[in-house]
Amino acid sequence: MGETTTITTSDGSFSAYVARPAKAKAPAVVVIQEIFGVNAVMREITDGLAAQGYLAICPDLFWRIEPGVDITDKSEAEWKKAFELFNAFDADKGAEDIAATIDAIRADPGCAGKVGSVGFCLGGKMAFLTAARTDCDASVSYYGVGIEGLTGEAEKIQRPLMLHIAEEDQFVPKPAQEIIVQALKNHPQVTIHTYAGRDHAFARPGGEHYDEADAKLAGGRTLTFFAEHLG
């Protein structure tokens, strides 16, 4: 279903996975990876958005460290590698790469004009930065890690942002959640949904903390949000 494209920046080129919808022109969505690279889960999410009528693209944000990372959450060795990549990742450069991806997909003949973003885990943090630092039309963050340290950027958010927060997120402790909610709850562009009893990555199919009901709830909210702001 998908294809691979190359995006060129002043620092070099990186690949992105693209899934096209049935219609010739559609709004686009940038899918922002977790810490496991552009893997089967990310490609499945990208394909799923294309099935919903979006031109979806998932860029390889780890290309500066190691291009083509494609690992799972199923082994200790892969988790170790994922955390090494997470620690080596430069979020500022990543935000620039997402901006380049937005520009590239907006220029695609199949793009109807508007571009959204959705990110998970590390990508959830990057979706927040995408809302603050790019001209993305609407952004969705799933259990973003490290947003509590970035709330000073909230004043730059000019377009709609939705946050899905897992209340028992092992990587975003309660005090961090409190900082995020307090900083953003009255922001005119920000919508926050919290999920009681849920741990990190509750929306990752096959993941340790996957919860089908809340994954569907969050997914439905995301699609409604995109339909409203990108349609």
C-alpha positions, 0 to 999 in steps of 0.5 A: 500500500505504501511507498517511500519518498525522499525529503531533502534538507540543508543538512541532508536527505531522509526517507519517509513512508507515504500511504495514499488515500483512494481519492486524488486529492486529500488533506495530509497528516504527518505521522510522528514515530515512537522510539522504535523508528518507522516500524510496522506499527507506524506504517500501520497507523499511516496506512490506517489514516490513508484508509480514512481518506488522508494523504499520510506520511511518516518521516524517518526522524532518526536519520541523523543518528541511524537511517532506517531504524525499524525495531519492535517493543518485543525484546530487551535488546530492542528496548535498549536500542530504542532508549539509546536512540531516544537519548541521542535524538535532537528534538530541535533538529527533529522539529526542523525535519517535521517542518520539512516534511510538512512542506514536502507533503503540502507540495505533493500533487495529492495534497488538498492543502491542509496538513495535520500531525499525530505523534506517539511517545517521543512523537507525542512530544514532537507533535507538541513542538510541531504545534508550537514551531511549524505551520501545521494546521492541527496536531495531536499528541499521544502520551508525549514524553517531556512536554512538561519541560517545554510548556514555555513554548505554549504561547507560540501555539496558534493552531489546534492541538489535542493532547491524549494523556495516560494518567498512569504513564510510567514515563510521565509521572503525575507531577509532570502531568500536573505541569502540562495540564496547568500550563495548557488547560486554558489555552484557546487552541488546546484540547486535553483528554486524560485516560484514567488507569491507562499507562504509556502507549495504551493505543499501541496495538500489541503493546504491553499496555494496549487498551482496546476501548480507550485506544478506540476512544482516543482514535475516534477523538483524533479523527473527529478533530482532523475532520473538523480542522483539516476537512 
